[in-house]
Amino acid sequence: MLRKIAWLVLALLVLAPAASAQQVLNIYNWSDYIDPSVIADFEKEYGIRVIYNVFSNNEELHARLRAGATGYDVIFPSDYMVEVLIEEELLQPIPHEAIPNLAHIDERFLDLPFDPGNRYSVPYLWGSTGIGVNTRYVKEPVTSWAILWDPKYRGRISMLNDPREVFGVALKRLGKSINTKDLADFEAAKELLVQQKPLVLTYDSDNVEHLLASGEVWLAHGYSGDVLMAADEDPAIVYVVPEEGGVLWMDTMAIPKGARNVEGALKFINFMLRPDISARNSEAVRYPSPNKAARDYTSPEILNNPMIYPPQEVMDNMEWLEDLGELAPAVDRLWTEVKAD
Ligand code: SPD
């Protein structure tokens, strides 16, 4: 009998740490980018506790992973950053057989050049970047990015804390592609951004909704859904994609090398791809879902809102960000100079 008890105690001691590690899932995502009720449902359904941390831009995520940050199980890099992370061997392949809900993703959003065959990433949500305008204070029509350089809005302008997006605006103003591989274009863009800086209240990617809804900022460079969440609080706020065009992006779910709970990560990814969950999440954060089957669960007001699902002619005038390759360190340096000047 005593021997049996001893074996039982030993078995519990050996199994307990493994069992408790299995119950935790570390997620690293953008801020305000998931419906909290969806996380709660996942925790309930799978008995896995989610630990949730946020980053402000792709470069911050990249820097963390490069510095050897282990412990994240699911991360949310955007398009061009997926390419960078694959190249640097910081991601692990995703076994498609473990995520049958991948079948619900619209083919238009699969097999994109940044990850052929979706070996390392699966689509989460997509969107665009434009300007959030508080029409209570900005009475003129907003048609161009140039308004973010208008001195009469000094101190009422915010820009994203996102180097590729901010350089994208300046490059568009210069009539260049956001993916130019010419360093001189980025240097000219930097000069424009330095000129703009005295007008900018803050470079912030995490609080656009609050900055706009509080009236602190009247013109906010922002991701579509964040501006639309502010518009839910104040109907005077609108989202505009300037006529020079803007940035289209796709955020993905991926599993970094060193993840401790790969099994939980796959369950989470598959759960987020479930049509009802994807629809609920997309409605809550106001970003379009790449999930075709989720449309059946999405309200017509969301599906027919051109600020959420832009019409084709607006999309045709936008660009996806691409990896800058060897130019990336120089652009990082220019960004540091913009912020420091
Ligand atoms: N609330 C943050 C939403 C994140 C949007 N992703 C941005 C991609 C930038 N290229």
Residues whose N, C-alpha, C, O or C-beta is under 5 A from the ligand:
A	BS01	SPD	W30 S31 D32 Y33 S78 Y223 D226 W249 D251
